[in-house]
Amino acid sequence: MEKYSSLLDNPIWNALETVHQDFSTGNQVIKRYSEGTIPFMGMADPDGKLLTQIAPYFEVNEEVFLKDEVKDIPKEWALVTRLNCLQMIYRPTLPKEVNMEGIVKLSAHDGRELSDLVNLVQPGFFKERTSSLGDYYGIRKDNKLVAVAGERFNLAGFTELSAVCTHPGHTGNSYAQRLLSVLCNKNLAQGKTPFLHVVDTNTRAIKIYEHLNFKTRIDFPLIKLRYLGKD
């Protein structure tokens, strides 16, 4: 598997080029996820000049994340922030048995509730069509969605797990571990290796992922850019 994991060095681009091409807009060297999905874009090469080519696909003041390796960012773009993330890959020993009590596969009917929960816990990443990128599972208590996890970047042989969220009033019940185990088992059965990204200061989440046999593969810093428009 290691010889293929170089795809994970540039997963956003490789997803947009292959499995997620129907969700992409752009050209042969730079693409973004289409409006309403997720605020991410990828490049074939980390050349800041390519940002001029993707500009027509952005509204003024729209923000987007990409891997932090771009030099010579044009003046039409402003650097908003940097996020120091880790990329972790699943290294299973044996398939995990999962307590499925309360776990449901979410559908379009759950879209608003799913979006509300993710944006409560992780604001700014989840849009109206994010859930169309993959499968999402949740846990309900008293008929309310209290924990979710799903799939985001999808590329040949690999699926990124994302939106791992538990309502602040329901933490400490191992909900995230159970939902991630469901997604890991599902992807392994399909011949795909799960991976994920996490901010390096989120030590609580990192410990959970390590407990589930995710191992840090590389540092994966992100930058957020804002399109300022042409002068």
C-alpha positions, 0 to 999 in steps of 0.5 A: 500500500505504501507505494500508492500512498503518495496519492495522499501527499496531494489528496484534494487534487487527486480526489477532484481529478478522479472519484470526485470529478463530478463535484469539481470546477476548474481546469487541467491544473487547478480545481475547486470543489463546486459551490455548496459542497466544501471550501477546498481546492487542489493544484497539480503543482503548488504554483501560486500563479495558478490561482489566477486561473481559478479566480473566475470560479470564485465570488469576491470575499469567498474563502477556500482551504488548500494545502500550505505549500503554495508560493507567490500568492497573487495580490487578488488573494489574501491569506486568512489563516494557517492550520497545522494539521496531521494526516493520519492513516488507518492501520488495522489489525483485525476488523472491529466489532461495533455496538450498533445501538442507536447508529443510523445511516443518514439520508437527505432527510437528515441534511439540516440536522446534520449540518446544524450539528457539524457547524455547531462543533466545527463551524465553517467546513460543512455546506448544504451539499457536503453530505453528497460527497460520501456516506454519513452515520449518526447516533440519535438520543431521544430522537435527536442527532447527537453524534455524526461522522462521514466521508469527504475526500474520495480517491482511488483506494482511499477515503478521508473520514471527516465531520467527526462531531459529538454534541457538547452535551453528549461527549464521553460516551465513545460515540465518535469511536463507534461511528469511525469504526463503522466507517472503517469497516465499511471502507475496508470491505470495499478495498479502501483505506481510511485516512483523516486530517486533524489539527495538531493541537486537538490532542483529545481527538488524536488520542482517540484516533490512535486508539482506533489504530490510526497512525500519523503519516505526514504533517498536512498544513492548510492555508485559508485564502480569501478571493479579493477580486480584481482591481 
